[in-house]
Amino acid sequence: MVTAVPQPQRRKDVFTVRNAARVLLGVVSAFWLWFVCAVGFSEGLSVAGVHMLKFIIPILALNALAWLWPRVGGVALIAAALLAAWYLHNVYTFWLMPVPFAAVGVALLLGRR
């Protein structure tokens, strides 16, 4: 009688670098979406509506890229972080916007499936 040797089951790790990067991206993006909307609504949509879209549309597009195509999203996040670092000259804003987005981009590039 031949008995089958049980094979070890492959366990899927829920916590991966890529998933951690996506969570960080969601938190940072939620903060910036809230901040842009709060400032835009306080100034009035007729004045700040177009400026709000300059931030809202790219943030949503970068999130979609990061979830659907992580490697493409990682490159796009690093490029967007470099553009934001050049565009935002304030040192405090530099640490709040470009640095987290660049860190998420690097994590998406280094993470595995």
GIHUTA-V814037 format. One line per field, one symbol per residue. ss: DSSP state (h for helix, s for strand, l for the rest). phi: phi as a letter, one per 40 degrees, with the letter a starting at -180 (. if undefined). Layout:
BEGIN
ss->???
phi->???
END
This chain:
BEGIN
ss->llllllllllllllllhhhhhhhhhhhhhhhhhhhhhhhhhhhlhhhhhhhhhhhhhhhhhhhhhhhhlhhhhhhhhhhhhhhhhhhlllhhhhhhlhhhhhhhhhhhhhlll
phi->.bbccccccccccccbccccccccccccccccccccccccccchcccbdcccccbcccccccccccccbdcccccccccccccccccccccccdccbccccccccccccccbc
END
